[in-house]
Amino acid sequence: MNIEDLIKADVEYDHFLNVARLSLSHNDSPDNYPKYMEAIEYALERLKPEFDKKSYGDAFREASEDAQWFATSLVTNSEREGDGATRLWSMAACCDEEEEKELVKRHAVDESRHSTMYLKMLDYTFPDAIEPEFRQELEDKLSPHYALTQDLYVVEDSEYARKPSVDDYIQMNIAEIRTAMHHMLQRKALERFCPEENFERVSTLSRSLLRDELIHVGYTAKLIEEKADEGLNELFFERLNDFNEITKQELAQKVFD
């Protein structure tokens, strides 16, 4: 399976393992990540991710039939990406190892850029959604506008001013797999609402976001493989179970991020 197969899949569920494998196949092979793959398979044998079920996709499609809801969800995605960027920026500043620091920093920069990309998707899909005089103000509020050329620092009052742990990377990994699957769900809604003359640009943005998410799944898998010790299988299962509980709560509020 490649990224185009994922985008054009007939169904948008049962892809958790596919996303994980595809993220590792880009520059390597899943066979070189035995601990990580064993942990995923251990968890999936015991638990079905809520966000990888047909019922989850059906709930998203039902919610996204409402144009206002879908437009608001793009802004919410922008906000979440910007918030995630600041968390990662603080964590990167606390990393001891240079390679790890650069990987987490790049992730923060990507999330910051994704925040603005979601707003661009909003612009193309719903051209009149935001008054022009407030558009830049909204972007500056939601995105920290990080760049690789900037020096790292701990964000003021950040709760993430610490070196990331294996537990953190597992949570990031699952979150990025979930986000990748959200891009598959979003595509049909984008097709429904986006003006035809803008769809190619929206599609390019969507593909770029998905590629980045796969890169993030891949690098966190690499760090999990390198740093994890005994207990990885059970910890991965526990964190996937945590995500299931969060997903159930969000579903009740029609929140998909």
Phi and psi restraints in degrees (value plus and minus 20) as a CYANA .aco file:
   2 ASN   PHI    -137.4   -97.4
   2 ASN   PSI    -197.6  -157.6
   3 ILE   PHI     -83.7   -43.7
   3 ILE   PSI     -54.8   -14.8
   4 GLU   PHI     -87.8   -47.8
   4 GLU   PSI     -57.5   -17.5
   5 ASP   PHI     -81.2   -41.2
   5 ASP   PSI     -60.3   -20.3
   6 LEU   PHI     -85.4   -45.4
   6 LEU   PSI     -65.5   -25.5
   7 ILE   PHI     -83.2   -43.2
   7 ILE   PSI     -59.2   -19.2
   8 LYS   PHI    -118.1   -78.1
   8 LYS   PSI      -8.1    31.9
   9 ALA   PHI     -78.0   -38.0
   9 ALA   PSI     121.8   161.8
  10 ASP   PHI     -84.1   -44.1
  10 ASP   PSI     -51.5   -11.5
  11 VAL   PHI    -143.7  -103.7
  11 VAL   PSI     132.7   172.7
  12 GLU   PHI    -127.6   -87.6
  12 GLU   PSI       7.5    47.5
  13 TYR   PHI    -155.2  -115.2
  13 TYR   PSI     153.0   193.0
  14 ASP   PHI      40.3    80.3
  14 ASP   PSI      18.8    58.8
  15 HIS   PHI    -139.9   -99.9
  15 HIS   PSI     -14.7    25.3
  16 PHE   PHI     -74.9   -34.9
  16 PHE   PSI     -72.3   -32.3
  17 LEU   PHI     -87.5   -47.5
  17 LEU   PSI     -56.6   -16.6
  18 ASN   PHI     -80.9   -40.9
  18 ASN   PSI     -63.8   -23.8
  19 VAL   PHI     -83.2   -43.2
  19 VAL   PSI     -64.3   -24.3
  20 ALA   PHI     -81.3   -41.3
  20 ALA   PSI     -66.7   -26.7
  21 ARG   PHI     -84.6   -44.6
  21 ARG   PSI     -62.4   -22.4
  22 LEU   PHI     -83.3   -43.3
  22 LEU   PSI     -57.6   -17.6
  23 SER   PHI     -83.9   -43.9
  23 SER   PSI     -51.9   -11.9
  24 LEU   PHI    -105.6   -65.6
  24 LEU   PSI     -44.2    -4.2
  25 SER   PHI     -99.1   -59.1
  25 SER   PSI     -32.5     7.5
  26 HIS   PHI     -80.1   -40.1
  26 HIS   PSI     -70.3   -30.3
  27 ASN   PHI    -143.0  -103.0
  27 ASN   PSI     -16.0    24.0
  28 ASP   PHI    -173.0  -133.0
  28 ASP   PSI    -176.3  -136.3
  29 SER   PHI    -154.8  -114.8
  29 SER   PSI     121.4   161.4
  30 PRO   PHI     -76.1   -36.1
  30 PRO   PSI     -45.3    -5.3
  31 ASP   PHI     -82.7   -42.7
  31 ASP   PSI     -41.5    -1.5
  32 ASN   PHI    -107.3   -67.3
  32 ASN   PSI     -13.6    26.4
  33 TYR   PHI    -148.4  -108.4
  33 TYR   PSI      38.5    78.5
  34 PRO   PHI     -83.2   -43.2
  34 PRO   PSI     -59.5   -19.5
  35 LYS   PHI     -86.6   -46.6
  35 LYS   PSI     -63.8   -23.8
  36 TYR   PHI     -84.5   -44.5
  36 TYR   PSI     -67.8   -27.8
  37 MET   PHI     -85.9   -45.9
  37 MET   PSI     -57.2   -17.2
  38 GLU   PHI     -84.0   -44.0
  38 GLU   PSI     -59.2   -19.2
  39 ALA   PHI     -84.6   -44.6
  39 ALA   PSI     -62.8   -22.8
  40 ILE   PHI     -83.1   -43.1
  40 ILE   PSI     -67.5   -27.5
  41 GLU   PHI     -85.1   -45.1
  41 GLU   PSI     -57.1   -17.1
  42 TYR   PHI     -80.1   -40.1
  42 TYR   PSI     -66.7   -26.7
  43 ALA   PHI     -86.5   -46.5
  43 ALA   PSI     -63.6   -23.6
  44 LEU   PHI     -90.2   -50.2
  44 LEU   PSI     -45.3    -5.3
  45 GLU   PHI     -88.2   -48.2
  45 GLU   PSI     -43.9    -3.9
  46 ARG   PHI    -127.5   -87.5
  46 ARG   PSI     -34.1     5.9
  47 LEU   PHI    -175.2  -135.2
  47 LEU   PSI     112.8   152.8
  48 LYS   PHI    -115.3   -75.3
  48 LYS   PSI     101.5   141.5
  49 PRO   PHI     -80.1   -40.1
  49 PRO   PSI     110.9   150.9
  50 GLU   PHI     -78.1   -38.1
  50 GLU   PSI     -56.8   -16.8
  51 PHE   PHI    -100.9   -60.9
  51 PHE   PSI     -16.5    23.5
  52 ASP   PHI    -134.2   -94.2
  52 ASP   PSI      -1.1    38.9
  53 LYS   PHI    -123.2   -83.2
  53 LYS   PSI     133.5   173.5
  54 LYS   PHI     -78.7   -38.7
  54 LYS   PSI     -58.5   -18.5
  55 SER   PHI     -82.2   -42.2
  55 SER   PSI     -52.6   -12.6
  56 TYR   PHI     -88.2   -48.2
  56 TYR   PSI     -66.0   -26.0
  57 GLY   PHI     -82.7   -42.7
  57 GLY   PSI     -59.0   -19.0
  58 ASP   PHI     -83.1   -43.1
  58 ASP   PSI     -61.1   -21.1
  59 ALA   PHI     -85.1   -45.1
  59 ALA   PSI     -59.0   -19.0
  60 PHE   PHI     -84.9   -44.9
  60 PHE   PSI     -65.9   -25.9
  61 ARG   PHI     -81.4   -41.4
  61 ARG   PSI     -60.5   -20.5
  62 GLU   PHI     -83.5   -43.5
  62 GLU   PSI     -65.3   -25.3
  63 ALA   PHI     -85.7   -45.7
  63 ALA   PSI     -59.6   -19.6
  64 SER   PHI     -97.6   -57.6
  64 SER   PSI     -22.0    18.0
  65 GLU   PHI     -90.5   -50.5
  65 GLU   PSI     -38.7     1.3
  66 ASP   PHI    -108.8   -68.8
  66 ASP   PSI      94.4   134.4
  67 ALA   PHI     -80.1   -40.1
  67 ALA   PSI     -61.2   -21.2
  68 GLN   PHI     -85.7   -45.7
  68 GLN   PSI     -60.2   -20.2
  69 TRP   PHI     -81.5   -41.5
  69 TRP   PSI     -65.2   -25.2
  70 PHE   PHI     -86.3   -46.3
  70 PHE   PSI     -60.6   -20.6
  71 ALA   PHI     -81.2   -41.2
  71 ALA   PSI     -63.7   -23.7
  72 THR   PHI     -83.9   -43.9
  72 THR   PSI     -56.4   -16.4
  73 SER   PHI     -85.1   -45.1
  73 SER   PSI     -53.2   -13.2
  74 LEU   PHI     -86.7   -46.7
  74 LEU   PSI     -58.4   -18.4
  75 VAL   PHI     -86.7   -46.7
  75 VAL   PSI     -61.4   -21.4
  76 THR   PHI     -81.4   -41.4
  76 THR   PSI     -62.7   -22.7
  77 ASN   PHI     -79.6   -39.6
  77 ASN   PSI     -61.7   -21.7
  78 SER   PHI     -80.3   -40.3
  78 SER   PSI     -64.0   -24.0
  79 GLU   PHI     -84.0   -44.0
  79 GLU   PSI     -63.8   -23.8
  80 ARG   PHI     -85.4   -45.4
  80 ARG   PSI     -59.1   -19.1
  81 GLU   PHI     -85.2   -45.2
  81 GLU   PSI     -62.1   -22.1
  82 GLY   PHI     -83.5   -43.5
  82 GLY   PSI     -61.3   -21.3
  83 ASP   PHI     -85.3   -45.3
  83 ASP   PSI     -62.8   -22.8
  84 GLY   PHI     -81.4   -41.4
  84 GLY   PSI     -55.6   -15.6
  85 ALA   PHI     -81.5   -41.5
  85 ALA   PSI     -63.2   -23.2
  86 THR   PHI     -87.2   -47.2
  86 THR   PSI     -56.0   -16.0
  87 ARG   PHI     -84.2   -44.2
  87 ARG   PSI     -67.5   -27.5
  88 LEU   PHI     -84.7   -44.7
  88 LEU   PSI     -56.6   -16.6
  89 TRP   PHI     -80.6   -40.6
  89 TRP   PSI     -63.8   -23.8
  90 SER   PHI     -86.6   -46.6
  90 SER   PSI     -61.9   -21.9
  91 MET   PHI     -82.7   -42.7
  91 MET   PSI     -63.6   -23.6
  92 ALA   PHI     -79.3   -39.3
  92 ALA   PSI     -59.2   -19.2
  93 ALA   PHI     -83.2   -43.2
  93 ALA   PSI     -41.7    -1.7
  94 CYS   PHI    -120.4   -80.4
  94 CYS   PSI     -21.3    18.7
  95 CYS   PHI     -90.6   -50.6
  95 CYS   PSI     120.9   160.9
  96 ASP   PHI    -106.1   -66.1
  96 ASP   PSI     -62.2   -22.2
  97 GLU   PHI    -103.8   -63.8
  97 GLU   PSI     115.0   155.0
  98 GLU   PHI     -84.3   -44.3
  98 GLU   PSI     -63.6   -23.6
  99 GLU   PHI     -82.5   -42.5
  99 GLU   PSI     -65.0   -25.0
 100 GLU   PHI     -82.1   -42.1
 100 GLU   PSI     -62.8   -22.8
 101 LYS   PHI     -77.8   -37.8
 101 LYS   PSI     -64.4   -24.4
 102 GLU   PHI     -89.1   -49.1
 102 GLU   PSI     -56.6   -16.6
 103 LEU   PHI     -84.7   -44.7
 103 LEU   PSI     -65.2   -25.2
 104 VAL   PHI     -90.6   -50.6
 104 VAL   PSI     -57.1   -17.1
 105 LYS   PHI     -81.6   -41.6
 105 LYS   PSI     -65.5   -25.5
 106 ARG   PHI     -81.8   -41.8
 106 ARG   PSI     -58.0   -18.0
 107 HIS   PHI     -81.0   -41.0
 107 HIS   PSI     -63.7   -23.7
 108 ALA   PHI     -81.3   -41.3
 108 ALA   PSI     -62.5   -22.5
 109 VAL   PHI     -84.4   -44.4
 109 VAL   PSI     -61.4   -21.4
 110 ASP   PHI     -80.5   -40.5
 110 ASP   PSI     -66.4   -26.4
 111 GLU   PHI     -83.2   -43.2
 111 GLU   PSI     -58.4   -18.4
 112 SER   PHI     -81.6   -41.6
 112 SER   PSI     -63.1   -23.1
 113 ARG   PHI     -88.3   -48.3
 113 ARG   PSI     -57.1   -17.1
 114 HIS   PHI     -81.6   -41.6
 114 HIS   PSI     -55.2   -15.2
 115 SER   PHI     -76.6   -36.6
 115 SER   PSI     -63.8   -23.8
 116 THR   PHI     -93.8   -53.8
 116 THR   PSI     -50.8   -10.8
 117 MET   PHI     -87.2   -47.2
 117 MET   PSI     -57.5   -17.5
 118 TYR   PHI     -83.1   -43.1
 118 TYR   PSI     -57.1   -17.1
 119 LEU   PHI     -88.5   -48.5
 119 LEU   PSI     -54.3   -14.3
 120 LYS   PHI     -86.0   -46.0
 120 LYS   PSI     -58.3   -18.3
 121 MET   PHI     -82.0   -42.0
 121 MET   PSI     -58.6   -18.6
 122 LEU   PHI     -82.9   -42.9
 122 LEU   PSI     -64.2   -24.2
 123 ASP   PHI     -77.9   -37.9
 123 ASP   PSI     -65.2   -25.2
 124 TYR   PHI     -93.9   -53.9
 124 TYR   PSI     -56.4   -16.4
 125 THR   PHI    -100.9   -60.9
 125 THR   PSI     -59.3   -19.3
 126 PHE   PHI    -148.4  -108.4
 126 PHE   PSI      58.8    98.8
 127 PRO   PHI     -75.7   -35.7
 127 PRO   PSI     -45.8    -5.8
 128 ASP   PHI    -126.0   -86.0
 128 ASP   PSI      -4.0    36.0
 129 ALA   PHI     -89.9   -49.9
 129 ALA   PSI     -54.2   -14.2
 130 ILE   PHI    -143.1  -103.1
 130 ILE   PSI     112.9   152.9
 131 GLU   PHI     -82.4   -42.4
 131 GLU   PSI     112.7   152.7
 132 PRO   PHI     -72.4   -32.4
 132 PRO   PSI     -56.5   -16.5
 133 GLU   PHI     -90.1   -50.1
 133 GLU   PSI     -37.5     2.5
 134 PHE   PHI    -123.3   -83.3
 134 PHE   PSI     -28.1    11.9
 135 ARG   PHI     -81.8   -41.8
 135 ARG   PSI     -71.7   -31.7
 136 GLN   PHI     -86.9   -46.9
 136 GLN   PSI     -56.4   -16.4
 137 GLU   PHI     -80.5   -40.5
 137 GLU   PSI     -61.7   -21.7
 138 LEU   PHI     -84.7   -44.7
 138 LEU   PSI     -64.3   -24.3
 139 GLU   PHI     -82.0   -42.0
 139 GLU   PSI     -63.7   -23.7
 140 ASP   PHI     -86.1   -46.1
 140 ASP   PSI     -49.1    -9.1
 141 LYS   PHI     -94.3   -54.3
 141 LYS   PSI     -58.0   -18.0
 142 LEU   PHI    -110.3   -70.3
 142 LEU   PSI     -52.5   -12.5
 143 SER   PHI    -128.5   -88.5
 143 SER   PSI     112.1   152.1
 144 PRO   PHI     -97.1   -57.1
 144 PRO   PSI     -27.5    12.5
 145 HIS   PHI      36.5    76.5
 145 HIS   PSI      26.2    66.2
 146 TYR   PHI     -91.3   -51.3
 146 TYR   PSI     135.3   175.3
 147 ALA   PHI    -160.7  -120.7
 147 ALA   PSI     132.4   172.4
 148 LEU   PHI     -83.3   -43.3
 148 LEU   PSI     -44.0    -4.0
 149 THR   PHI     -97.2   -57.2
 149 THR   PSI     -33.1     6.9
 150 GLN   PHI     -97.4   -57.4
 150 GLN   PSI     130.2   170.2
 151 ASP   PHI     -98.3   -58.3
 151 ASP   PSI     121.3   161.3
 152 LEU   PHI     -92.1   -52.1
 152 LEU   PSI     132.1   172.1
 153 TYR   PHI    -177.8  -137.8
 153 TYR   PSI     139.3   179.3
 154 VAL   PHI    -101.1   -61.1
 154 VAL   PSI     105.2   145.2
 155 VAL   PHI     -84.8   -44.8
 155 VAL   PSI     116.6   156.6
 156 GLU   PHI     -75.9   -35.9
 156 GLU   PSI     112.2   152.2
 157 ASP   PHI      44.2    84.2
 157 ASP   PSI      -1.5    38.5
 158 SER   PHI     -90.3   -50.3
 158 SER   PSI     117.3   157.3
 159 GLU   PHI    -103.9   -63.9
 159 GLU   PSI     -19.6    20.4
 160 TYR   PHI    -133.4   -93.4
 160 TYR   PSI       6.4    46.4
 161 ALA   PHI    -102.3   -62.3
 161 ALA   PSI      47.6    87.6
 162 ARG   PHI    -177.0  -137.0
 162 ARG   PSI     138.9   178.9
 163 LYS   PHI     -88.9   -48.9
 163 LYS   PSI     110.3   150.3
 164 PRO   PHI     -86.5   -46.5
 164 PRO   PSI     124.3   164.3
 165 SER   PHI    -123.9   -83.9
 165 SER   PSI     153.3   193.3
 166 VAL   PHI     -78.5   -38.5
 166 VAL   PSI     -59.7   -19.7
 167 ASP   PHI     -77.3   -37.3
 167 ASP   PSI     -64.6   -24.6
 168 ASP   PHI     -79.9   -39.9
 168 ASP   PSI     -63.9   -23.9
 169 TYR   PHI     -87.6   -47.6
 169 TYR   PSI     -53.7   -13.7
 170 ILE   PHI     -83.7   -43.7
 170 ILE   PSI     -65.1   -25.1
 171 GLN   PHI     -83.7   -43.7
 171 GLN   PSI     -61.5   -21.5
 172 MET   PHI     -80.7   -40.7
 172 MET   PSI     -64.3   -24.3
 173 ASN   PHI     -80.4   -40.4
 173 ASN   PSI     -68.5   -28.5
 174 ILE   PHI     -84.3   -44.3
 174 ILE   PSI     -61.8   -21.8
 175 ALA   PHI     -82.2   -42.2
 175 ALA   PSI     -59.4   -19.4
 176 GLU   PHI     -91.2   -51.2
 176 GLU   PSI     -55.4   -15.4
 177 ILE   PHI     -82.8   -42.8
 177 ILE   PSI     -63.6   -23.6
 178 ARG   PHI     -82.8   -42.8
 178 ARG   PSI     -62.8   -22.8
 179 THR   PHI     -84.2   -44.2
 179 THR   PSI     -59.8   -19.8
 180 ALA   PHI     -79.0   -39.0
 180 ALA   PSI     -60.7   -20.7
 181 MET   PHI     -90.2   -50.2
 181 MET   PSI     -50.3   -10.3
 182 HIS   PHI     -83.5   -43.5
 182 HIS   PSI     -55.9   -15.9
 183 HIS   PHI     -82.7   -42.7
 183 HIS   PSI     -53.6   -13.6
 184 MET   PHI     -85.3   -45.3
 184 MET   PSI     -61.3   -21.3
 185 LEU   PHI     -88.8   -48.8
 185 LEU   PSI     -58.0   -18.0
 186 GLN   PHI     -86.6   -46.6
 186 GLN   PSI     -46.2    -6.2
 187 ARG   PHI     -77.8   -37.8
 187 ARG   PSI     -65.0   -25.0
 188 LYS   PHI     -86.1   -46.1
 188 LYS   PSI     -55.2   -15.2
 189 ALA   PHI     -87.8   -47.8
 189 ALA   PSI     -58.6   -18.6
 190 LEU   PHI     -83.5   -43.5
 190 LEU   PSI     -61.1   -21.1
 191 GLU   PHI     -82.4   -42.4
 191 GLU   PSI     -56.0   -16.0
 192 ARG   PHI     -89.5   -49.5
 192 ARG   PSI     -62.8   -22.8
 193 PHE   PHI    -121.7   -81.7
 193 PHE   PSI     -44.5    -4.5
 194 CYS   PHI     -93.6   -53.6
 194 CYS   PSI     111.8   151.8
 195 PRO   PHI     -76.8   -36.8
 195 PRO   PSI     120.9   160.9
 196 GLU   PHI     -74.1   -34.1
 196 GLU   PSI     -58.5   -18.5
 197 GLU   PHI     -89.6   -49.6
 197 GLU   PSI     -35.2     4.8
 198 ASN   PHI    -124.7   -84.7
 198 ASN   PSI     -28.6    11.4
 199 PHE   PHI     -86.1   -46.1
 199 PHE   PSI     -55.4   -15.4
 200 GLU   PHI     -80.5   -40.5
 200 GLU   PSI     -60.3   -20.3
 201 ARG   PHI     -88.6   -48.6
 201 ARG   PSI     -59.8   -19.8
 202 VAL   PHI     -84.9   -44.9
 202 VAL   PSI     -61.5   -21.5
 203 SER   PHI     -82.7   -42.7
 203 SER   PSI     -59.3   -19.3
 204 THR   PHI     -83.0   -43.0
 204 THR   PSI     -63.2   -23.2
 205 LEU   PHI     -82.2   -42.2
 205 LEU   PSI     -64.2   -24.2
 206 SER   PHI     -82.1   -42.1
 206 SER   PSI     -63.8   -23.8
 207 ARG   PHI     -83.5   -43.5
 207 ARG   PSI     -61.4   -21.4
 208 SER   PHI     -82.7   -42.7
 208 SER   PSI     -62.2   -22.2
 209 LEU   PHI     -82.1   -42.1
 209 LEU   PSI     -64.8   -24.8
 210 LEU   PHI     -83.5   -43.5
 210 LEU   PSI     -62.5   -22.5
 211 ARG   PHI     -79.9   -39.9
 211 ARG   PSI     -63.2   -23.2
 212 ASP   PHI     -83.0   -43.0
 212 ASP   PSI     -61.8   -21.8
 213 GLU   PHI     -81.7   -41.7
 213 GLU   PSI     -59.5   -19.5
 214 LEU   PHI     -84.8   -44.8
 214 LEU   PSI     -57.9   -17.9
 215 ILE   PHI     -82.1   -42.1
 215 ILE   PSI     -60.9   -20.9
 216 HIS   PHI     -87.8   -47.8
 216 HIS   PSI     -58.2   -18.2
 217 VAL   PHI     -81.5   -41.5
 217 VAL   PSI     -62.8   -22.8
 218 GLY   PHI     -85.6   -45.6
 218 GLY   PSI     -64.7   -24.7
 219 TYR   PHI     -92.6   -52.6
 219 TYR   PSI     -54.7   -14.7
 220 THR   PHI     -89.2   -49.2
 220 THR   PSI     -54.6   -14.6
 221 ALA   PHI     -82.2   -42.2
 221 ALA   PSI     -60.7   -20.7
 222 LYS   PHI     -80.6   -40.6
 222 LYS   PSI     -65.3   -25.3
 223 LEU   PHI     -90.0   -50.0
 223 LEU   PSI     -55.5   -15.5
 224 ILE   PHI     -82.0   -42.0
 224 ILE   PSI     -66.0   -26.0
 225 GLU   PHI     -80.1   -40.1
 225 GLU   PSI     -61.3   -21.3
 226 GLU   PHI     -95.5   -55.5
 226 GLU   PSI     -54.4   -14.4
 227 LYS   PHI    -124.6   -84.6
 227 LYS   PSI     -38.6     1.4
 228 ALA   PHI     -92.8   -52.8
 228 ALA   PSI     127.6   167.6
 229 ASP   PHI    -143.6  -103.6
 229 ASP   PSI    -172.9  -132.9
 230 GLU   PHI     -80.8   -40.8
 230 GLU   PSI     126.1   166.1
 231 GLY   PHI      76.0   116.0
 231 GLY   PSI     -18.0    22.0
 232 LEU   PHI     -82.3   -42.3
 232 LEU   PSI     -64.4   -24.4
 233 ASN   PHI     -77.0   -37.0
 233 ASN   PSI     -68.5   -28.5
 234 GLU   PHI     -88.3   -48.3
 234 GLU   PSI     -58.0   -18.0
 235 LEU   PHI     -85.8   -45.8
 235 LEU   PSI     -61.6   -21.6
 236 PHE   PHI     -82.4   -42.4
 236 PHE   PSI     -63.3   -23.3
 237 PHE   PHI     -79.9   -39.9
 237 PHE   PSI     -64.9   -24.9
 238 GLU   PHI     -81.6   -41.6
 238 GLU   PSI     -62.5   -22.5
 239 ARG   PHI     -90.9   -50.9
 239 ARG   PSI     -55.3   -15.3
 240 LEU   PHI     -85.1   -45.1
 240 LEU   PSI     -58.3   -18.3
 241 ASN   PHI     -83.5   -43.5
 241 ASN   PSI     -59.9   -19.9
 242 ASP   PHI     -79.3   -39.3
 242 ASP   PSI     -64.5   -24.5
 243 PHE   PHI     -82.6   -42.6
 243 PHE   PSI     -56.3   -16.3
 244 ASN   PHI     -81.3   -41.3
 244 ASN   PSI     -63.3   -23.3
 245 GLU   PHI     -85.1   -45.1
 245 GLU   PSI     -62.1   -22.1
 246 ILE   PHI     -83.0   -43.0
 246 ILE   PSI     -62.9   -22.9
 247 THR   PHI     -82.8   -42.8
 247 THR   PSI     -60.4   -20.4
 248 LYS   PHI     -81.1   -41.1
 248 LYS   PSI     -62.5   -22.5
 249 GLN   PHI     -84.5   -44.5
 249 GLN   PSI     -62.5   -22.5
 250 GLU   PHI     -88.2   -48.2
 250 GLU   PSI     -56.9   -16.9
 251 LEU   PHI     -79.4   -39.4
 251 LEU   PSI     -58.6   -18.6
 252 ALA   PHI     -83.0   -43.0
 252 ALA   PSI     -45.0    -5.0
 253 GLN   PHI    -122.9   -82.9
 253 GLN   PSI     -13.7    26.3
 254 LYS   PHI      36.3    76.3
 254 LYS   PSI      24.4    64.4
 255 VAL   PHI    -128.1   -88.1
 255 VAL   PSI     106.7   146.7
 256 PHE   PHI    -153.1  -113.1
 256 PHE   PSI      94.8   134.8
